[in-house]
Amino acid sequence: MASRKSNSSRPTPARVLLVDDNVNGLGARKCVLEELGHRIWAVASGADAIETFAHHKFDLLVTDYRMPRMDGVELIAHLKKQAPDLPAILISGFVDALGLSESNTGADVVIQKSANEVSHLVRSVNRLLRRKPSRKGAASERALKAKRKAV
């Protein structure tokens, strides 16, 4: 008798907040991430991202660097204050010129816009979503549950 695999063995799609003021870049990255099976919330500004983040839980942030009024580094800093374990990918055409790196942007991954951008994005998304949350996040979650139980 053949055994059936349950649907529970399939990973649940990640919830990805995608931010870019360029409609073409936003659309292209959204298609790539949807092809990977993820649920995408695509917004065109840092302000829209903050508003969306206030109403939804996300597993990953992917943002462009250069945007009007709030750049990607400022957006990452703002959202990580609320969700320190939120993985973030920063994409820019100015990585080398501006010296953007993981150590000075708050991003977990910095990707240069290039012919290889899509493959770098796919590998980075897969790696970050496989990563386990930090112990700090798990410990604070346990502490919160214990506190609720005591009340």
Phi, psi and omega per residue, in radians:
M1 nan 2.247 -3.120
A2 -1.345 2.408 3.114
S3 -1.568 2.559 3.121
R4 -1.702 2.404 3.046
K5 -1.470 2.376 3.135
S6 -1.415 2.736 3.097
N7 -1.149 -0.304 -3.120
S8 -1.200 -0.288 3.117
S9 -1.339 -0.300 3.086
R10 -1.385 2.326 3.129
P11 -1.178 2.543 3.087
T12 -1.291 2.539 -3.123
P13 -1.131 2.490 3.087
A14 -1.343 2.634 3.066
R15 -1.712 2.003 -3.034
V16 -2.025 2.240 3.023
L17 -1.667 2.030 -3.077
L18 -1.943 2.209 -3.042
V19 -2.247 2.176 3.069
D20 -2.862 2.323 3.126
D21 -1.396 -0.204 3.117
N22 -1.591 2.025 -3.051
V23 -1.073 -0.600 3.135
N24 -1.216 -0.768 3.098
G25 -1.116 -0.723 3.130
L26 -1.076 -0.829 -3.122
G27 -1.128 -0.745 -3.120
A28 -1.133 -0.824 -3.139
R29 -1.160 -0.645 3.108
K30 -1.059 -0.771 3.121
C31 -1.083 -0.772 -3.139
V32 -1.063 -0.813 -3.091
L33 -1.226 -0.620 3.068
E34 -1.162 -0.625 3.084
E35 -1.077 -0.513 3.086
L36 -1.350 -0.146 3.088
G37 1.721 0.169 -3.091
H38 -1.571 2.751 3.051
R39 -1.632 2.197 -2.995
I40 -2.024 2.300 2.941
W41 -1.899 1.935 -3.078
A42 -1.824 2.177 3.135
V43 -2.306 2.783 -2.973
A44 -1.822 0.086 -3.136
S45 -2.740 2.845 3.066
G46 -1.072 -0.718 3.138
A47 -1.088 -0.745 3.097
D48 -1.125 -0.642 3.124
A49 -1.116 -0.772 3.135
I50 -1.094 -0.744 3.118
E51 -1.105 -0.801 3.138
T52 -1.126 -0.729 -3.133
F53 -1.083 -0.540 3.139
A54 -1.187 -0.375 -3.049
H55 -1.940 -0.138 -3.088
H56 -2.419 2.713 3.055
K57 -1.716 2.380 -3.114
F58 -2.167 2.630 3.099
D59 -1.685 -0.319 -3.047
L60 -2.778 2.509 3.022
L61 -2.004 2.272 3.009
V62 -2.168 2.082 -3.072
T63 -2.365 2.563 2.993
D64 -1.308 2.758 3.120
Y65 -1.442 -1.022 -3.006
R66 -1.532 1.929 3.081
M67 -2.506 2.682 3.131
P68 -1.157 2.600 3.041
R69 1.183 -0.627 3.118
M70 -2.595 2.072 3.132
D71 -1.461 3.042 -3.077
G72 -1.100 -0.602 3.122
V73 -1.155 -0.744 3.098
E74 -1.118 -0.689 3.121
L75 -1.123 -0.797 3.124
I76 -1.022 -0.817 -3.130
A77 -1.047 -0.765 -3.119
H78 -1.095 -0.828 -3.078
L79 -1.264 -0.572 3.137
K80 -1.274 -0.318 3.001
K81 -1.144 -0.614 -3.130
Q82 -1.512 -0.553 -3.090
A83 -2.448 1.416 -3.043
P84 -1.016 -0.461 -3.113
D85 -1.576 0.056 -3.136
L86 -1.169 2.034 3.075
P87 -1.211 2.497 -3.093
A88 -2.361 2.416 3.045
I89 -2.042 2.248 3.096
L90 -1.900 2.262 -3.141
I91 -2.067 2.330 -3.125
S92 -2.675 2.601 3.001
G93 -1.481 -0.029 -3.037
F94 -2.086 0.425 -3.077
V95 -0.939 -0.945 -3.101
D96 -1.226 -0.799 -3.081
A97 -1.071 -0.634 -3.117
L98 -1.699 -0.077 -3.130
G99 1.170 0.611 -3.127
L100 -1.305 2.320 3.116
S101 -2.596 3.021 3.116
E102 -1.097 -0.595 -3.069
S103 -1.308 -0.400 -3.105
N104 -2.018 0.139 -3.136
T105 -2.080 -0.304 -3.045
G106 1.499 -0.098 3.122
A107 -1.403 2.621 3.048
D108 -1.379 -0.496 3.111
V109 -2.491 2.397 3.025
V110 -2.038 2.220 -3.081
I111 -2.075 2.281 3.049
Q112 -1.390 2.313 3.025
K113 -1.170 2.174 -3.117
S114 -2.925 -3.061 3.081
A115 -1.125 -0.386 -3.121
N116 -1.678 0.079 -3.056
E117 -0.983 -0.775 -3.074
V118 -1.100 -0.797 -3.132
S119 -1.154 -0.659 3.074
H120 -1.130 -0.711 3.132
L121 -1.106 -0.825 -3.120
V122 -1.057 -0.844 -3.141
R123 -1.091 -0.738 -3.107
S124 -1.169 -0.759 3.110
V125 -1.046 -0.849 -3.128
N126 -1.058 -0.757 -3.123
R127 -1.151 -0.795 -3.102
L128 -1.176 -0.598 -3.129
L129 -1.342 -0.374 3.057
R130 -1.414 -0.376 -3.086
R131 -1.115 2.399 3.108
K132 -1.366 2.578 3.077
P133 -1.051 2.680 -3.132
S134 -1.151 2.727 3.121
R135 -1.080 -0.578 3.129
K136 -1.011 -0.783 3.128
G137 -1.124 -0.746 -3.139
A138 -1.175 -0.709 3.140
A139 -1.135 -0.741 -3.130
S140 -1.197 -0.558 3.071
E141 -1.144 -0.758 3.105
R142 -1.106 -0.723 3.137
A143 -1.095 -0.716 3.131
L144 -1.120 -0.753 3.110
K145 -1.095 -0.731 3.130
A146 -1.114 -0.700 -3.131
K147 -1.120 -0.753 3.131
R148 -1.099 -0.702 -3.120
K149 -1.126 -0.649 -3.097
A150 -1.234 -0.409 -3.079
V151 -1.423 nan nan
